Amino acid sequence: MSESSSEFVNSLVDNNNSEATEYRPFSSIVEGFRFAFTVGFLMGVSRKREGNPVTVAPRFFISRDYYDLLKEESINGKKSLGQLISDYAEGGVELMKTAKIESSILELLS
């Protein structure tokens, strides 16, 4: 995940110091990253990471868990699982940014 995407997702994580009026739907960066990946994947939006990479808790987000889902695309596109996951998460973050401006990130679920 890019540094800018990581910063955006982190801004949506409830860190227990958040004001009640702040919109922070995720309890961790991993939860936000999974949401971004899922939204990007389901909507078919992927973006190549730009800028400095940031690792998102590799012990809690294991790319092998997504093997069955991404196997064919990985083979056909000659990309690693990690690269595909990151690309979909980047795409998902872009969708989340737009949704946050226009309405609500959670609207992406409908």
N, C-alpha and C positions, 0 to 999 in steps of 0.2 A: 504494500500500500504506500502511496506517496505521502510525503510529509504533510502536504496541504490537506489531503483527504483524512489523514489521521487526526489532524488538528480539528477538522470539522466534526468528525465522529466523536472525538473527545469532548467537544463542546455540547454534545447531546447526552453525555453520561452524567448521571446523578451521583455526585461525589459526597453526599450527605451534608455539604456546606451550601448547597444551592438554595436560592430563594424560592419560596412557594410559587412565585409567578413565572419562574424560568421553565422553559420547555425542555425537559431532559428525560426522554422516554426509556433510556437504556441504563442498565445497572453496571455495565462494564464495557470496555472497548471491544472485547471479543463479541459480546452480544450485538453491539452496533455494527461490527465488521460482518458478522453472519447475516444480519439484516440487509446490509448493503449488497453482499454477495447474492443473497436470495432474490432481492429486487432486480438486480442487474441480470441475473440468470433467467428469471421468469419472464422478464420483458425483453430479453435478447439484446441487452445493451452492454457492451464491453468497451473499455478504453485502455489504451496503453498507458502505463504509469509514466508520469513526467516528473522530473525533479528527484530529490533525494528519497530513497526508500526507507520505510520504517517497518520493523518487524512487529507483528501483532501477536503477542503471547503464544509462541509456537507450541508450548505444552498443552494449550487449551484449544488450539485450532490446528488439527492434524489433517494435512492435505490428503492422505491416504483414505480418510473417511469419505472423500468425494470421488474416489476412483470409479465406481460403477456409474456415477452420474456423468462424468466427464471423459471416460476412457476413449470413446470413439472420436470425440472432438480433439482430444490430446494427440491421438495417433494421426488423424487426418491433417491437423494443423501443425503437427510437429512442434507442439508446445508442451512444457512440463505442466503437471497438475497445479503447482504453485503459481505459475505464470497465468494460467487460465483463471484460477480463483482470484488472483489479484486483479486481473483485467475486468472480470465481472464485478468485483467489489468497487473498482474505480468507476465503472459505469453506473453502479447503484448509487454511489455517493453523488454523482452528477444529478441523477434523478431525485435524490433526497434534497439536494440544495434547491432545485427548482420547486419541488413540492413544499418545502418550508417557506419559500417566498410566496407562492400562490395560495397555499391553504395549510395543509398539515402533512407531515411525513407519513403518518399512519394512514392517510388516505390512499397511499400506494398499495395498501393491502386489499382495497376494494376493486 
